[in-house]
């Protein structure tokens, strides 16, 4: 799992890779040890599929702001 996370981190830090064509991203993915299904999810920009492939369940978040609710 860490290989795909490392690749996504690299994409986020490298503007040329972040905005690259699918061919360029595919070439970069070919140089990794990432599983083919995960590569496909990255190439098709499918976060739900990638999350499923990585075995993560639903993600929930709560934002609490002190003083936002008056008694």
N, C-alpha and C positions, 0 to 999 in steps of 0.2 A: 504494500500500500504506500509506503513512503516514497517509492520511485515516482508515482504519479503526482503525489503532493509536491515533491521536489520540483518536478517539471512545471506544475502550475505556478509554483512560487517563482521559478525562473521566468516564465511567461509574464508574470506580473511585474517583474523587475526590468525586463528587457523590452523596451518600446518597439524595437524592430520585430521581435518575435510576437509580441502581443497583437500587433496589427498586421501580421504577416498573412500571406495567402495560405489556403489549406495545403497546397503543395509544399510550401516551405515548412509549415508546422508538421506535416507528414514526414518530411525528411528528418526534421529534428527528433520526432518521436521514434523513427527507425533506429536512431543511435542510442536508444534507451533500452532498459529491461522491462518496460511496461507491457502488460498483457494486451493482446490484440483487441479484446472487447473494450478495455479501458481507453486504448488509443482511439478507437472508433467513437467513443463517447466524447472524448476531448475534441476530435476533429469535427464532430457534428454539433458541438456546443450544447450538449445535452446533460445539464447538471443533475437532473433527477436520475437518469440512467447511471451516471457515474457514481452518485451517492449510493444507489442500490448495489452496484458492483463492488463498492468498497465496504458494503455491509453495514452502513449507517442507517439508523432508523430516522423517524421524523425529527425535525429540529424545531424546538420551541424556544422563544425568548420572552422575557418580561422586562419591561422598563419601569422602574419606580422612581418617581420624582418627589422628593420631600416638599411638602407644602402645596402640592398640586390639587389636593382634595381638602376642602374646608369642612370642618365638623359642624 
